[in-house]
Amino acid sequence: MDGRTRVDRIASVLGHLDADVVALQEVWGAGPEEDGQAAALGAALGMGWMMDSVRLLRGKSYGNAILSRLPIASTDRC
């Protein structure tokens, strides 16, 4: 890896933006032994999150995620 996929680095960059809503592509989801990037980023930034897997990659969900400081009331897949 090029070091640009580390959750701590991504959280630092996103934290400086001070955004209320962030949309992310190419996010690793939960696997058998970890919560995944979306959950870790949400926890690090104090944001709620939703993820939609577009495929399985190496046994983990992989897709798009939304991080939000606002409540996420519902989601729809388009």
Secondary structure, DSSP 8 states (H G I E B T S, - for coil): --SSS-HHHHHHHHHHHT-SEEEEEEEE--BTTB--HHHHHHHHHT-EEEEEEEEEETTEEEEEEEEESS--------
